[in-house]
Amino acid sequence: MKKLFLTMSILALCSTTFAQKVSPLWTDFVEAKQAGKTPILPDFSFAGYHFSEKPIPEVSGKKVFNVVDYGAKPNDAEYDDEAIQRAINAAEKSKEGGVVFFPSGKFLIAADTDSTKYIRISKSNIILKGSGSGSGGTEIYQDKMRINGRQIQFKPTDLSAKKLTTITKDADRESFWVEVADVSALKVGQDVVIRHKSEEFTKIYFAPLQLKPEWSRLFGDKGGMLINEIHTIEKIEGNRVKFKNPLHFDLRIVKSAAFELAAYNYIEECGVEDILFTSNWKTYGEDFVHHKNAIHDYAWEAVGMEYVKNSWVRNCEFRDWNEGLYIRSGYQVSVLNVNFKGKKGHASVHARTGYGVLIKNCNFNNAQHHGAGTGYSAVGTVITQCTLGSDQNIDIHSGQPFATLYDDIKGGVFYNLGGPEPGHPHHGKHLVLWNFQHQSAKDQHYNFWDLNKRRNYTIAQPILVGFQSDHKVSFENVGINQDQGKQVLPKSLFEAQLTLRLTGKNTAK
């Protein structure tokens, strides 16, 4: 009987496997890459630490700065902010940086409500490492509320973005070359930002979709969709520049404003790992209500990473937070194996105004109103192989991010997307939902370009492939909707694109 059951199970598994269909959009992507043409799908493989081309380094062999040696004491009633900062300052004075190490125990921070106070990392090669995020590991606990004050901030001191040159010709989406007016300030290996903002280009980009007058940030002499796409220069030939990573929009020269190349200043090789972050939001005497007030939205905020390159957060847990992890202007950043738990709060992890932030193997557990999200000019954000709670919102927070992938996701919904109406649309082109498993308590209908409802969904022609749901879900104003109700191959678009780029192998054959 057991053998019969096992045989039937294997046959059922094989039947399911063979029934899966290779997505036509995947076939288009492979063939277009081989022919040197523009695929329908963006190439999302340029995401994560060093574009996922090498693993995050182990910290063994790096100089260690133990916070206890600088005055921190775990498991007592004293606050450890100053001692932790002293350890970080010592690591920053070291030529190679180092590991700021937290032994097992609970470390207290935030003795008062002054939101201008925080722990600051402003140089490269600094890693905050604990002794594990589970039982017997390291806990960092924010006591007092500090509204709009992230308690640990990675951020360089110099945020200037000097203009280097202008782009002089159109360039197509998914291409690598641009032509510029002057290459004298450019060099191979340099990181630059394609920067542009104009109403004229915005209308070209969204055409033929209608733009609502209430989206006021798009209009006027200083209005428009903000382009802020970060690239690394791989080659210079005459006045032509080749990037390592592709453009994710059709660059079209307009008369009203130039497309500039500007400097990108950053710190790099920074990390956070093996730490449990907790806060006193758990004991606040009210349950979370979205946008009730600043306390509910922003009183306890954990970690910010701004203008960081080739950096990471991994093997951590954020428990009882209004906001867990905020990434701004991040470039090649990985968030791996991170759990969000505890009393419900506002935002879990949010990536904006960067390129290639990878959020992978994370669990959101309905611990925040918003699951993993993006907004405000972010490009190439990848959320893959993650779980959200039933009816937990994905966060597309206005400000026209574009080329975002939600890939092999279990759980989550799209209603009540964030951001103020003047900053709509929520998303530009090429939001891709690949093998997304929608979970909700009731049926849902999504109109992705609804100009009538204030808090609805303004996403420009999204691409849905292998969309599945536990209740009936219907759509309007979709760009492409293929194979609804069926899982397609490849199961993970990100992993398949990465393998194709690095090895040339098509894993979905």
N, C-alpha and C positions, 0 to 999 in steps of 0.2 A: 504493500500500500504506500509506504514511504517512497519507494522507487518510482511508483506511478505518479505520485504527487510531484516529485522532483522533475520527472520527465515533462509533465504538463507545464510546470513553471518555466522550464527552459524553453519549451516550444512557444509559450506565451510571450516570453522575453524576446525571442528571436523574431516572432511575428511582429511585435511592436517595433523592433529595430528596423526590420526590412520595410515596414510600412512607412517609415519616415521618408520624407521627400527632400531632396536637395533643392534649396530655394533657387528659383530663377534669378533672383538678384545676386546670389552668391556666384552663380555661373557667369552672369554679366560682369561681376567684379573681377573674376579670375581672367576672363577673356580680354577685358579692357586693359588690365595690367600687362598681359602678355603682348597685346597689340600696341601699347603705348597710347591708348585712348583714355578718355575721361569716363570712369565708371559712374553709375547712378549713386552708389553708396560712397560716402567718404571713407578714406583709409584711417580707421581709428587706432591702428597699431602703434602710432606715435604717441604713446601715453605711458606714464609711469616713470619711475627712477631710470635715468639714462635711456628713455624711450623703451624700457623693458628689454634692453639688449644685454644687460648683465645684472646679476643679483645684487641686492643690497648687501653691503659689506658687513662682516662680523666685526665686533668691537675689540676682540682680543688683539693684544699688541699695541693698542692705543694707550696713551697716558691717562690715568684715572685720577679724578678729583672727587673724593668721597665727601659728601655734604656734612657728614658727622665731624670730619676734621676741620670744618669751618664754622662749627658751632651749632649745627642742627641736632636736635634730639628727638628721636621717634617716641611715640606713645607717651608724651607728657602734655601738659596744659599750656606750654609756651609756643609762641608763633615762630616759624622757621623761615619766613620770607627773606630776611636779611642774610641769614647764613647761606641759604641756597644761592642768593645773588652773589655772595662772596666767592662761593665755589665756581660759579659761572665766570665771574670776572677773572679768577685765577686761570681757568681753562682758556679764556680768550687771550690772555697774555702769552700763553704758550704758542710757539710758532706753528705747531701742527694741530692746535686745538686739543680736544680730548673728550673723555667720557665723564660727565658729571653723574656720579653714581649715588643711588639711593638704596641703602640696605633695607631689609625687611622692617615693617612698622608703619605707623601713621604719622604723617607730617602735616602740621597745621599751617595754613596761610590765611591772609586777609583778616587782620586784627580790627579793622575799622571799615567804614563805608566809603572811603575816599577812592573814587573810581580812577583817579589819575595814578594810583600806585599799582605796580605790577612787576613781575619778574621778567627781565628783558635779556634776550640773546640777540646780539647785533653783529656777530662775526661768524665766519664759516667754520665748518668742521667741529661743531659742538653737538654732542649727543646726550640727551637726558635719558638715562637708563635706570630702571628699577630692578627689583628682584622678583618680578612676576606680578601679573594683574589679578591672580587668584588668591585663594586662602594662603596665608603665610607670606604674602608678597609685600609690595610697596603700595601704600595709599597716600595720595596727596589730597587734602581736604580743605576746600574753601569755606570758611566760617561765615563772615559777614557778607551781606549783599553789596555788590559794587556795580551799579547800573551802568550798562554800556562800557564795562571794563573787563577785557579778557585778562586772566590772571597770569598766564605765561604767554609771552609774545616773542616770536622770532621775527626780526625786522631789521634791515640794515639802516644805518644812520643817514646814508646818502640816497635819497629817492629821486634825484634829478634825472630827467629824461631828455637830454640834449638832442636837438634835431641834427641829423647827420647828412641827409640828402632827401631828394624827392623821387618818386617813381614816375616815369614818363610815358609808359605804355600799358595798355590793358594786359591782364594776366588771367588765365582761366583757373577755375577751381580745380584742386587736386594736382596742379602743376607746381614746379619747384623754382622756376626762373622768373626774375623781374629785371626790367631795364631801368636804370637810375640816371639822374643828371650828372652825378659826380661820385666817384668811388674813392676819393682821396682819404676820406675819414673811415673807410671800411677795411676790414681784414678778415682773412679766413679764420674760422673758429669764433668769431665775434657773435654775440647775441644782440639782436635788434628787434624793434617793435614796429610793425606796420600800423600806422596811426592815421585815422581819418574820422571826420564827423561832418556830415552835411545833409540837409533836407533833400538836395538834388540826388545824391547817391541813394539815400534811403528809399525814395520813390522808385528808382530803377531796381533796387534789390527786391522789394516786395511786390512789384508789378507781376500780375494784374490784380493782386489783392487790394481791396479798398482799405485805406487807413482812416481811423476815426479821429475827428478833431480833438477829442478829449485826451488823446495821446500826445499831449502838448510838448513833451521833450523831443519829439521828432521834428518839430517845425521851427521856422525862423532862421535868422542869420547864424545863431549859435546852436541850433538844434540839429538833430539827426541821430541815427543809429551810430553808436560808438564802435569803431573798429579798433581793436587793440591786440593784434595777433603777433605772438612772439615767435621768432625764428632764429636758427643758428646758420651762419654763413658757411657753406661748404666749399664754394669755388667762386672765383671772380675772373671773368673773361671780358676784357675791354670794359664797357659800361654795363655789362650784364652780370647779375649776381644769382648764384644758385644756392638755395636753402637746403638743409638736410631734411627738414620736415615740410609737408605740403601745405599750400594755401587751402583753406576750407571755404572760400567764397570766390565768386567771380569778381575780380577787381576791374572796375570800369572807371577810367579817368573822367572827371567832371570839371567844369569850369569854375565852380563856386569855391572849391577848396582842394588843396593838394593831398595826395597820399604821401605821407612822410615815412622815412625810416628814422627812428629815434633810438637812442641808447637804452639798454635795459640793465639797470643796476640791481644787484641781488647779493644774497649770501647763499652758500651752497654746502652740500654734504652735511646737512643738519638732520637730526633725527630725534624721535621720541619713541621709546619702546619699553614694554614690560612694566607698565604702571597702571594702577587703578586710580582714576580721578573721581572724587566725590564732592558733594557740596551740601550746604545747609538748606537748600531749597526743599529738601525732603521734609523738614519740620515746619516750613512756612504754613500758616494756618488756612490756606485756601488751595483748592485744586485748580489746575491750570485751565485758563480760559484764553483762547487765542485772541491776542490784541486787546485784552482787557485793560492793561496798563503796562508801564515800563517794567514794573517788577515781574509780572508774569512772563514778559518777553525777553528781558535782558538783565535780570538782577544777578544771576550766577552764570558766568560764561568762562569756559575753561581755557582753551588753547587757541591762539591765533598764529598763523604762519603767513607772512606777507613778503612778497618779493623774494621767494626762496626757489632755488633751482636744485634739481637732483637731490631731493630730500624726502623724508618719509615719516609716517607714524605707523607703527605696527605692534600687534600683540598687546593692545591696551583695552581698557574698558572705561567708558564714561557712564557714571551712574548718578542719577538725580541732578540733571542740569537743565537750565533754560536753553543754553546753547553749548554744544560739545566742542566742535572743531570748525574753525573758520579759516579758509584758505583764500588769499587775495593775491592776484598776479603771481600765482605759482606756476612754475615751468618744470615739467618732468617730475611730478610729485606723486608718490604712492601712499595710499592709505590701505593697509592690509590687515586682515584678521582683527578687526576692531568691533567690539560689542557696545551697544547703547542700551542701557537698562534703567530701571528705577521709576521714580515718580515722573509722570508725563510733563514735558516741557515744550519749548518752542522749536528749536532747530537742532538737528543732529550734526551733520557735516555739510558744509556749503562751500562751493568753489566758484569764484567769480574773477573775471578779468585776467585769466591766465590761459595757458595752452597745455593740454596733455596731462590733466590731473586724473589719476587712476584710483578708483575706489573699488576694491576687490575683496570678496570673501568676508563681507561685513554683515552684521545682523542688527536690525534696527528695532525690532520687538515692540513697536508702538510706544517707545519710550519718549519720543518727541512727536509733536504735531506733524512736522515735516521729516520725512526720511531723507536719504541722500539727495542733494540738489545742486543746482547751478543757477547762475544769473549774471546780468550786467557784463556782457561782452565776453564771457568765458567761451573758449573754443576747444573742441576736441576732448571734452570731459567724457570719461568712460566710467560707468557704474556697472559692474559685472559680477555675476555669481553671488548676489546678495539676497537677503531675505528682509521683507518688510512685513508689518502687521496687516491684518485685514482692515481695510478702510484707512490705512495710513497713507498720507499724501506723499507722492514724490514732489520735490520742490523745484519748480522752474520759476524763479523769482523775478520775472520781469527783466527789463533792460536788454533784451534781445541777445541772449547767448545764441550760439549757432553750432551746428555739427556736434550734437550730444548723443551718446549711445547709452540706452538702458538695455542690458544684455543678459539674458538668462536670469531674469529676476523673478523671485517668487513672492507674491503679495504686493499690495499697494494699489492706489487709485490715483486719478488725475484731477478730481474736482477740487475747487477752492485753492487754485494755485495762488502763489504769493505775489507781493509787489504792489505799489500804488498805481492807480489807473494812468496818471501822466507818464509812467514809465513803460506802459504796454507798447507793443505786443510782448507776451511772455517769452516767446522764443522765435528766432529767425528760422531759416530753412535747415533741413536735414536733422531734425530730431528723429532718431531711429529707435524704435521699440522692437527688439529682436527676441523672440521666444519669451515674451513677457506674460507672466501668469497673474492676471488681475484677480484680486480677492476683495469682495465687498459683501455687505449684509443684504443688499437688494440690487435689482437691475439698475443699469446706468446707461445714459445716453450722452455722448460727447459731440458737441459741435465745435470743431477746432478753430473756426474763425467766426465767432459770434460777436457782432457789433452792437447787440442790444442789451446784453446782460453785463452788469458791472463786474461781477466776480465770476467770470467764466473762463473760457480757454481760448487764448489767442496765440495759436501755434501755426506757423506758416507751413502748410502742406506736409504734415508729418508722415513718416514711412513706418508702416506696421507690417511685420513679417512674423508669422507663427504666433499671433496673439491668441491667448487662451484665457478663460475666465470661469469662475465658479457660479456666476449668475449671467443672465443675458446682458450683453453690452453691444450697443449700436453706435454708429458714427456718422457724422457729416463733415464735409470739407477735409477729407483725408487726401494726402498726395498719392500714396500707394497703400493698399491693404491686401496683402497676399497671404493665403493659407490660414485664414482666421479659424481658430479652433483646433489647429494641428501644430504639433512641434515640428520644426524643420531642421534640416542639417545645413551647415554645421550648428551644433547646439549652442556654442558660444561664438559669435561673430568676431569678437576681439581676439580670442585665442587662435582662430583660424586665420585671420588676417596677419597676426604676428608671425605665425608659423610660415605662412606663405612668403612674407617679406624676408624673414631671416634664413629660410632653408629652401624656398621655392616649392615646397610640398603642398599639395592640395589635400587637406585632411578630410574633405567631405566627398571624395570620390566614392 
